[in-house]
């Protein structure tokens, strides 16, 4: 199964590298071959139902080092920043207990968001508990991008889009504290950190390709080791710290709290 996965990624990149072919290319041509894999996987990344499709139990055990181009002029592959703006929340833990799998880019309601690369809209719709109005685009280089919190969608499932083409209007739908674009880049369904590759404020691409290896998914090990405590009645940062052998200052910093914060019963605290 592993070799089949990588052969598909390679053929996917080769088969769709010429942007002129995008107009007449049908992703469904690959589906027959991929159906054999679906017998072994509960969800596959071309499925039309799940936002987080095909996230292997441990992608690090499947990965062999490879380079994925974001720009290749000869093959018609282009990258466009979805929207220029300040990144107000990065990839990684937020408030200690919540892991953020993308980048939040500041915008105004109604601002136009565009597709980062040529591809096909795998999924588009409304997710009330998280992304709000969103779309997921599968790209010819084997990557997938996710866009969330639109005020309005401009594309639909199975629609072919080009880099720079409008796909939605900025908003604050779903689980959002204010207008922004939630943007993810994924490989084999697993989000990766691209903050060092893209300058969102200038709109410049800092690297022309993404290097994929087991280290790319090092955050999965951090997540696996993370341990949490549910606050009970009468507990404080001090009492919880003593229980786990850590300081109040450490707990506060890990969870984005003040050392004097009053805890709520049922509150989830990360303790390591």
C-alpha positions as CSV (number, residue, x, y, z in Angstrom):
1,X,0.0,0.0,0.0
2,X,2.8,2.4,0.8
3,X,4.4,2.1,-2.7
4,X,1.0,2.7,-4.3
5,X,0.5,5.9,-2.2
6,X,3.8,7.3,-3.4
7,X,3.3,6.2,-7.0
8,X,0.0,8.0,-7.0
9,X,1.6,11.2,-5.7
10,X,4.3,11.1,-8.4
11,X,1.8,10.4,-11.2
12,X,-0.5,13.1,-9.9
13,X,2.3,15.6,-10.1
14,X,3.4,14.5,-13.6
15,X,-0.1,14.1,-15.0
16,X,-1.3,17.6,-14.0
17,X,2.0,19.6,-14.3
18,X,1.0,21.3,-17.5
19,X,-1.6,24.0,-16.6
20,X,-3.0,23.8,-20.2
21,X,-4.2,20.3,-19.4
22,X,-6.1,21.4,-16.4
23,X,-9.0,22.5,-18.6
24,X,-9.6,19.1,-20.0
25,X,-8.2,16.9,-17.2
26,X,-10.6,14.8,-15.2
27,X,-9.6,13.8,-11.7
28,X,-12.0,11.0,-11.9
29,X,-9.5,9.2,-14.2
30,X,-7.4,8.5,-11.1
31,X,-10.4,7.4,-8.9
32,X,-10.6,3.9,-10.4
33,X,-7.0,3.2,-9.4
34,X,-7.5,4.7,-5.9
35,X,-10.6,2.7,-5.2
36,X,-8.3,-0.3,-4.5
37,X,-6.6,1.7,-1.7
38,X,-10.0,2.5,-0.2
39,X,-10.3,-1.1,0.9
40,X,-7.4,-0.5,3.3
41,X,-8.2,3.1,4.3
42,X,-11.3,4.4,6.1
43,X,-11.0,7.7,4.4
44,X,-9.1,8.8,1.3
45,X,-8.1,12.3,0.4
46,X,-10.2,12.5,-2.7
47,X,-13.4,11.7,-0.8
48,X,-16.3,14.2,-1.0
49,X,-17.5,14.1,2.6
50,X,-14.7,14.5,5.1
51,X,-12.6,17.7,5.5
52,X,-9.8,15.8,7.2
53,X,-9.7,12.8,4.8
54,X,-6.9,10.2,4.8
55,X,-4.8,11.2,7.8
56,X,-2.7,8.0,8.4
57,X,-2.2,6.9,12.0
58,X,1.4,7.8,11.8
59,X,2.4,9.4,8.5
60,X,6.0,9.5,9.5
61,X,6.2,5.7,9.0
62,X,5.0,6.1,5.4
63,X,7.2,9.0,4.3
64,X,10.3,8.9,2.2
65,X,12.1,12.3,1.7
66,X,10.8,14.1,-1.4
67,X,10.6,17.6,-2.7
68,X,7.3,19.2,-3.9
69,X,7.5,22.2,-6.2
70,X,5.3,25.2,-5.6
71,X,6.6,27.0,-8.7
72,X,7.7,25.4,-11.9
73,X,7.5,27.8,-14.9
74,X,8.3,25.1,-17.4
75,X,5.4,23.0,-16.2
76,X,3.0,25.8,-15.7
77,X,2.9,25.5,-11.9
78,X,2.3,28.8,-10.0
79,X,1.8,29.8,-6.4
80,X,-0.2,32.8,-5.3
81,X,-0.7,34.0,-1.7
82,X,-4.4,33.5,-1.0
83,X,-4.5,37.0,0.6
84,X,-1.9,39.4,1.8
85,X,-2.1,40.2,5.5
86,X,-0.7,39.9,9.0
87,X,-0.5,36.4,10.4
88,X,-2.2,36.8,13.8
89,X,-2.1,33.1,14.8
90,X,0.6,30.6,13.7
91,X,1.0,26.9,13.4
92,X,1.2,25.1,16.8
93,X,-0.2,25.2,20.3
94,X,-2.5,28.0,21.3
95,X,-3.4,28.7,24.9
96,X,-1.4,25.6,25.8
97,X,-4.2,23.0,25.2
98,X,-5.3,23.7,21.6
99,X,-3.2,22.8,18.6
100,X,-3.7,25.1,15.6
101,X,-3.0,23.2,12.3
102,X,-2.9,26.3,10.0
103,X,-2.2,30.0,9.8
104,X,-4.8,32.7,10.5
105,X,-4.3,35.7,8.2
106,X,-5.9,39.0,9.0
107,X,-8.5,40.4,6.6
108,X,-11.7,42.4,6.3
109,X,-15.1,41.0,5.8
110,X,-15.7,40.9,2.0
111,X,-12.0,40.8,1.0
112,X,-11.4,38.5,-1.9
113,X,-9.5,35.2,-1.2
114,X,-7.9,33.4,-4.1
115,X,-6.7,29.8,-4.8
116,X,-3.0,29.3,-4.0
117,X,-2.4,26.9,-6.9
118,X,-4.2,25.3,-9.8
119,X,-6.4,22.4,-8.7
120,X,-9.9,20.9,-8.2
121,X,-12.2,21.8,-5.3
122,X,-12.5,18.5,-3.4
123,X,-14.9,19.8,-0.9
124,X,-16.8,23.1,-0.2
125,X,-19.6,23.9,2.1
126,X,-20.4,25.0,5.7
127,X,-18.9,23.5,8.8
128,X,-20.7,25.1,11.8
129,X,-18.4,23.7,14.5
130,X,-15.1,24.9,13.0
131,X,-14.3,26.2,9.5
132,X,-17.6,28.0,8.8
133,X,-17.8,28.5,5.0
134,X,-14.8,26.7,3.7
135,X,-13.3,24.9,0.7
136,X,-10.6,22.2,0.2
137,X,-8.6,22.3,-3.0
138,X,-6.5,19.3,-4.3
139,X,-3.5,20.4,-6.3
140,X,-1.5,18.8,-9.2
141,X,1.8,18.7,-7.1
142,X,0.2,16.4,-4.6
143,X,-0.6,19.0,-1.9
144,X,-4.0,20.1,-0.7
145,X,-5.0,23.5,0.7
146,X,-7.8,24.4,3.1
147,X,-9.5,27.8,3.4
148,X,-11.9,28.6,6.2
149,X,-14.3,31.2,7.7
150,X,-15.5,32.8,4.5
151,X,-18.5,35.0,4.5
152,X,-19.4,33.7,1.1
153,X,-18.2,30.8,-1.1
154,X,-17.5,31.5,-4.8
155,X,-16.7,27.9,-5.8
156,X,-18.3,24.4,-5.5
157,X,-17.2,20.8,-5.3
158,X,-15.4,19.3,-8.4
159,X,-14.8,22.8,-9.9
160,X,-11.4,23.3,-11.5
161,X,-9.7,26.5,-10.4
162,X,-6.5,28.3,-11.3
163,X,-3.9,29.9,-9.1
164,X,-5.1,33.4,-8.3
165,X,-8.8,32.8,-9.1
166,X,-11.3,34.0,-6.5
167,X,-12.7,31.2,-4.3
168,X,-14.4,33.1,-1.4
169,X,-14.9,36.3,0.4
170,X,-13.3,37.0,3.8
171,X,-15.5,36.5,6.9
172,X,-15.8,35.2,10.4
173,X,-18.1,32.2,10.1
174,X,-17.8,29.0,12.1
175,X,-15.6,29.0,15.2
176,X,-14.0,32.4,14.8
177,X,-13.3,35.3,17.1
178,X,-13.0,37.9,14.3
179,X,-12.5,38.2,10.5
180,X,-9.6,36.2,9.2
181,X,-8.7,33.5,6.7
182,X,-7.7,30.1,8.2
183,X,-5.2,28.6,5.7
184,X,-3.7,25.1,5.7
185,X,-1.4,23.3,3.5
186,X,-1.6,19.5,3.7
187,X,0.2,16.4,2.4
188,X,-1.6,13.1,2.5
189,X,-4.2,14.8,4.6
190,X,-1.8,15.9,7.3
191,X,-1.3,19.7,7.8
192,X,2.3,21.0,7.6
193,X,3.8,24.3,8.8
194,X,4.5,26.6,5.8
195,X,5.2,29.8,7.9
196,X,8.9,29.8,6.9
197,X,8.1,29.4,3.2
198,X,5.6,32.3,2.7
199,X,5.7,36.0,3.6
200,X,2.0,36.7,3.8
201,X,2.4,40.4,4.3
202,X,4.4,41.0,1.2
203,X,2.8,38.1,-0.8
204,X,6.3,36.7,-1.6
205,X,7.1,33.0,-1.7
206,X,10.4,32.5,0.2
207,X,11.0,29.0,-1.1
208,X,10.1,27.4,-4.5
209,X,9.5,23.9,-3.1
210,X,8.5,22.1,0.1
211,X,10.9,19.5,1.5
212,X,8.8,16.6,2.9
213,X,10.4,14.1,5.4
214,X,9.5,12.5,8.7
215,X,10.8,15.7,10.4
216,X,8.1,17.7,8.6
217,X,5.6,16.0,11.0
218,X,7.6,16.4,14.2
219,X,4.6,18.2,15.7
220,X,2.8,14.8,15.9
221,X,5.3,13.6,18.4
222,X,4.7,16.7,20.5
223,X,1.0,16.1,20.3
224,X,1.3,12.5,21.3
225,X,3.3,13.5,24.4
226,X,1.0,16.3,25.5
227,X,-0.8,15.6,28.8
228,X,-3.8,17.4,30.1
229,X,-5.6,17.8,33.4
230,X,-9.3,18.6,33.9
231,X,-9.8,21.1,36.7
232,X,-11.9,19.9,39.7
233,X,-13.6,22.0,42.3
234,X,-11.2,23.8,44.6
235,X,-8.1,23.3,42.5
236,X,-5.7,26.1,41.7
237,X,-2.6,26.5,39.5
238,X,-0.6,26.0,42.6
239,X,-2.2,22.7,43.7
240,X,-2.2,21.3,40.1
241,X,1.5,22.3,39.8
242,X,2.4,20.5,42.9
243,X,0.5,17.4,41.7
244,X,2.5,17.2,38.5
245,X,5.8,18.6,39.8
246,X,5.8,21.8,37.8
247,X,5.7,25.5,38.7
248,X,2.8,27.9,38.6
249,X,4.7,30.1,36.1
250,X,5.3,27.1,33.8
251,X,1.6,26.1,33.9
252,X,0.5,29.7,33.2
253,X,2.9,30.1,30.3
254,X,1.9,26.8,28.8
255,X,-1.8,27.6,28.9
256,X,-1.6,31.3,28.0
257,X,-2.8,32.3,31.5
258,X,-1.7,34.7,34.2
259,X,-0.2,33.1,37.4
260,X,-3.1,34.7,39.2
261,X,-5.8,33.3,36.9
262,X,-8.9,31.8,38.6
263,X,-9.7,28.3,37.1
264,X,-13.1,27.0,36.1
265,X,-14.4,23.6,37.0
266,X,-14.0,21.4,33.9
267,X,-11.3,23.6,32.4
268,X,-8.7,21.7,30.4
269,X,-5.1,22.5,31.2
270,X,-2.0,21.2,29.5
271,X,0.5,20.1,32.1
272,X,3.3,19.0,29.8
